[in-house]
Amino acid sequence: MGRMVDGEWHTDEEMIDHGEDGEFEREETSFRDWVGEDVPAESGRYHLYVSYACPWAHRTLLVRALKGLEDAVSVSVVDPVRYDQGWEFDAEKPGSTPDHLFGHDYLRDVYTEADSEYSGRVTVPVLFDTETDTIVNNESEEIMRMFDGAFDDLAARDVDLYPEGYRDEIDHRIEDIYDPINNGVYRAGFADTQRAYENAVDDLFSALARYDDLLADQRYLAGDRLTLADVAMFTTLYRFDEVYHTHFKCNRRQIAEYDSLWPYLRELCQLPGVADTLDMDHVKNHYYRSHGQLNPKRLVATGPNPDFSAPHDRDELPGGPPEALLD
């Protein structure tokens, strides 16, 4: 797959890092500045590079949609299938776009616009500042927090996903689900030993069971309000049955078999604005066709096609989505 080394693309560089026991290790992101601290939030100034396939990029798209930031922050979407040259732009592919800022063929060239000597992985999402011609941030959690804070004055919807009185619980939930669930599916899928794989799967399904129990009595992860914690959980659950269950061997249960997680996922899918961020064709083609080491023939699984539009019973629980989403 490759990575950048001193501003040059190397296809022989390994994309997946492992520890001594064969466990998958995720490399930290490189650009960590914040809008609202060093630079102001201004409509039209920032551009977001994403993949509909990537759960980390999907987080940022979701917050952008829920807040109504579409007119304030523009977007370019990469081709879902990533081969030896990394993420690329192909406007001929449904759902994909050109690089609207520079017209580059590859996302790696956007990275070198920011740093001509860049070394590291080329990942999405990327928040680019068109005024300073640099990448502000490529860490998904930080971008979604910026969209829900620094960009509030630019939002078309009065939706607060990090409300006072809930913040300690939101932070706790985001941290608590990251390793066993969000990253846990990758720990299972990219494990290099049987022991590392089984440890990841044990952690994953133990955490899913705990959250299934939690959501039996409360509507959202942090209580009765939709928050950033639900955004962080959603993008993993959405991909689970169609991809992680089979492709990453997380096959003890499907999300559709859980009494609470399944209707919770359906409710989130049906919130206004969310459907515009969903593209299961991109998701499935990315995972099954990009990971040749896991799926050498690159065949794309045809099922199980969960019905995210089916009615749910979450309205019976206290709370609900922000009124601005229901106007």
C-alpha positions in Angstrom: 0.0 0.0 0.0 2.8 2.4 0.8 3.5 5.6 2.8 5.4 8.9 2.4 9.1 9.1 3.3 10.6 12.5 3.1 8.0 13.7 0.7 8.3 10.7 -1.6 5.8 7.8 -2.0 7.1 4.4 -1.3 5.0 1.4 -2.2 7.2 -1.1 -0.5 6.6 0.4 2.9 4.4 -1.7 5.2 1.1 0.0 6.1 0.2 -2.3 9.0 2.3 -2.1 12.2 2.4 -4.9 14.7 3.7 -5.3 18.3 5.9 -8.1 19.5 2.9 -10.4 20.1 1.4 -9.8 16.7 -1.1 -7.2 17.9 -2.2 -4.4 15.5 -0.7 -1.0 16.4 -2.3 2.2 15.0 0.1 4.9 14.1 -0.7 8.4 15.5 -1.7 11.1 13.2 0.6 14.0 12.4 -1.3 17.3 12.0 -2.8 18.4 15.3 -3.5 22.1 15.2 -6.9 23.4 16.2 -9.4 25.8 14.6 -10.5 28.3 17.3 -7.1 28.5 19.0 -4.4 29.5 16.5 -6.8 30.2 13.6 -10.5 31.3 13.4 -13.4 29.4 12.0 -14.5 31.1 8.8 -17.1 30.0 6.3 -15.4 28.8 3.1 -11.9 28.7 4.5 -11.7 25.0 5.4 -11.9 22.0 3.1 -12.5 18.4 4.3 -11.0 15.4 2.6 -12.9 12.2 3.3 -13.7 8.7 2.3 -17.3 7.5 2.7 -15.7 4.1 3.4 -13.6 5.1 6.4 -15.2 5.1 9.8 -12.8 7.8 11.1 -13.6 10.1 8.2 -17.3 9.3 8.6 -17.3 10.7 12.1 -16.4 14.2 10.7 -19.0 14.0 7.9 -21.7 13.1 10.5 -21.0 16.0 12.7 -20.8 18.3 9.7 -24.2 17.0 8.6 -25.9 17.1 12.0 -24.7 20.6 12.7 -25.6 21.8 9.1 -22.1 22.9 8.2 -22.3 21.9 4.5 -22.2 25.5 3.3 -19.4 26.4 5.6 -17.0 23.5 5.0 -16.6 22.1 1.5 -15.7 18.4 0.9 -13.7 16.2 -1.5 -14.3 12.5 -1.5 -11.7 9.9 -2.5 -12.2 6.7 -4.5 -13.1 4.0 -2.0 -10.7 1.4 -3.4 -7.1 2.0 -2.3 -4.3 0.2 -4.1 -0.5 0.7 -4.2 -0.7 4.4 -4.9 -2.9 5.1 -1.8 -6.1 7.2 -1.7 -6.9 8.7 -5.1 -9.5 10.9 -6.7 -11.7 9.6 -9.5 -14.7 11.7 -10.4 -15.9 9.0 -12.7 -16.7 6.7 -9.8 -20.2 7.2 -8.2 -20.0 9.1 -5.0 -16.4 10.2 -5.5 -15.2 13.6 -6.5 -12.2 15.4 -7.9 -9.7 17.1 -5.6 -11.7 20.4 -5.5 -8.8 22.4 -4.1 -5.8 21.4 -6.2 -7.0 19.0 -8.9 -4.5 16.4 -7.6 -4.8 12.7 -8.6 -3.7 11.4 -5.2 -4.4 12.5 -1.6 -0.7 12.2 -0.8 -0.1 15.3 -3.0 -2.4 17.2 -0.6 -0.1 16.2 2.2 2.9 17.5 0.4 1.1 20.8 -0.2 1.2 21.1 3.6 4.7 19.6 4.1 7.0 18.9 1.1 9.1 16.6 3.3 6.2 14.8 4.9 6.9 11.3 6.3 4.1 9.0 7.5 0.8 7.4 6.4 -1.6 9.3 4.2 -5.0 9.0 5.9 -8.5 10.5 5.9 -10.0 12.7 7.2 -8.0 15.8 6.4 -9.0 19.3 7.4 -7.2 21.8 5.1 -6.9 25.5 5.6 -7.1 27.3 2.3 -5.8 30.6 3.7 -2.6 29.3 5.2 -2.3 26.4 2.6 -1.7 23.7 5.1 -3.4 20.8 6.8 -4.8 21.9 10.2 -5.6 18.5 11.5 -6.0 14.8 10.4 -7.2 13.3 13.6 -10.9 12.4 13.4 -11.9 12.9 17.0 -10.3 16.4 17.1 -12.0 17.4 13.9 -15.4 16.4 15.1 -14.9 18.2 18.3 -13.8 21.4 16.4 -16.9 21.1 14.2 -19.1 21.0 17.4 -17.3 23.9 19.1 -15.3 26.3 17.1 -17.7 26.2 14.1 -20.9 26.7 16.1 -21.5 30.2 14.8 -21.4 28.9 11.2 -23.8 26.0 11.8 -27.2 26.0 10.2 -28.6 23.9 13.0 -28.6 24.6 16.7 -27.3 21.1 17.6 -25.0 20.8 20.6 -23.2 17.4 20.6 -21.0 18.2 23.6 -23.4 19.8 26.1 -22.6 21.1 29.5 -23.5 18.6 32.2 -22.7 15.6 29.9 -19.1 16.2 29.0 -17.4 13.9 31.6 -19.7 11.1 30.5 -19.2 11.8 26.8 -15.4 11.8 27.2 -15.6 8.6 29.2 -17.7 6.8 26.6 -15.5 7.9 23.7 -12.4 6.7 25.5 -14.1 3.5 26.7 -15.3 2.4 23.2 -12.2 3.3 21.3 -9.9 0.4 22.0 -12.3 -2.6 22.3 -14.8 -1.4 19.6 -13.7 1.3 17.3 -10.1 0.1 17.0 -11.0 -3.4 18.2 -12.4 -4.5 14.9 -9.0 -3.5 13.3 -7.2 -5.2 16.1 -9.0 -8.4 15.2 -8.8 -8.0 11.4 -5.1 -7.0 11.3 -3.9 -9.3 14.1 -0.7 -11.2 13.1 -1.1 -14.1 15.6 -4.0 -16.2 16.8 -3.5 -15.0 20.3 -3.7 -11.3 19.3 -6.8 -12.0 17.2 -8.6 -13.9 20.0 -7.7 -11.2 22.6 -9.1 -8.5 20.3 -12.3 -10.5 19.6 -12.8 -11.2 23.3 -12.5 -7.5 24.1 -14.8 -6.5 21.3 -17.7 -8.7 22.1 -17.4 -8.1 25.8 -17.7 -4.4 25.2 -20.6 -4.9 22.8 -22.5 -6.9 25.4 -21.9 -4.2 28.0 -23.2 -1.5 25.7 -26.1 -3.6 24.6 -27.1 -3.8 28.3 -26.5 0.0 28.8 -28.7 0.9 25.9 -31.6 -1.2 27.2 -32.4 1.5 29.8 -31.1 4.7 28.2 -31.5 6.1 24.8 -27.9 7.2 24.0 -24.5 6.5 25.3 -24.2 9.5 27.6 -27.9 9.5 28.7 -30.9 11.0 27.1 -29.2 13.3 24.6 -27.5 12.6 21.3 -23.8 13.4 21.7 -20.3 13.0 20.1 -20.1 9.6 21.9 -22.9 8.3 19.7 -21.2 9.6 16.6 -18.1 7.7 17.6 -20.0 4.5 18.2 -22.2 4.8 15.1 -19.6 4.5 12.4 -18.3 1.2 13.7 -21.8 -0.3 14.2 -22.9 0.8 10.7 -20.0 -1.2 9.1 -20.1 -4.2 11.4 -22.5 -6.7 9.8 -21.6 -5.9 6.2 -17.8 -5.9 6.7 -16.2 -6.5 10.1 -18.3 -9.6 10.8 -16.9 -11.4 7.8 -13.8 -9.5 6.5 -12.3 -9.0 9.9 -13.5 -12.3 11.4 -15.6 -10.6 14.1 -18.2 -13.3 13.6 -19.5 -14.3 17.0 -22.6 -12.2 16.5 -24.0 -9.6 14.2 -25.2 -6.2 15.4 -28.7 -7.2 14.1 -28.8 -9.9 16.8 -28.5 -7.5 19.7 -31.7 -6.4 21.4 -30.6 -2.8 22.1 -27.6 -2.1 19.7 -29.6 -2.9 16.6 -32.6 -0.6 17.2 -30.1 2.1 18.5 -28.2 1.8 15.2 -31.4 2.1 13.2 -32.5 5.2 15.0 -29.2 6.9 14.3 -29.3 5.9 10.7 -32.7 7.5 10.4 -31.8 10.9 11.9 -32.1 13.8 9.5 -28.9 14.4 7.5 -27.3 11.1 8.4 -28.4 9.3 5.1 -26.4 11.8 3.1 -23.2 10.5 4.8 -23.9 6.8 4.2 -22.6 4.9 1.2 -22.4 1.1 1.8 -21.1 0.5 -1.7 -18.1 2.6 -0.9 -17.7 0.8 2.4 -17.8 -2.7 1.1 -15.7 -2.0 -2.0 -13.0 -0.4 0.1 -12.6 -3.1 2.6 -13.0 -6.2 0.4 -11.0 -4.8 -2.6 -8.3 -2.7 -0.8 -7.0 -5.3 1.7 -5.4 -7.8 -0.6 -3.5 -9.4 2.2 -6.8 -10.4 3.9 -8.9 -11.0 0.7 -6.4 -11.9 -2.1 -9.1 -12.4 -4.8 -10.8 -9.1 -3.8 -14.3 -10.6 -4.0 -16.9 -8.4 -2.4 -19.4 -10.2 -0.1 -23.0 -9.9 -1.2 -24.8 -9.8 2.2 -26.3 -9.7 4.7 -27.9 -6.4 3.7 -29.4 -5.2 7.1 -32.4 -3.0 6.8 -31.4 0.2 8.5 -34.8 1.8 7.6 -36.8 -0.7 9.7 -38.9 0.9 12.5 -37.2 1.0 16.0 -38.6 1.3 19.5 -36.2 3.9 20.9 -38.9 6.6 21.2 -40.2 4.7 24.2 -37.0 5.7 26.2 -36.6 9.2 27.8 -34.9 11.9 25.7 -34.5 12.1 21.9 -32.6 13.9 19.2 -32.2 17.7 19.3 -35.3 19.6 18.3 -33.2 21.3 15.5 -33.0 18.0 13.8 -36.7 17.5 13.8 -37.7 21.0 12.5 
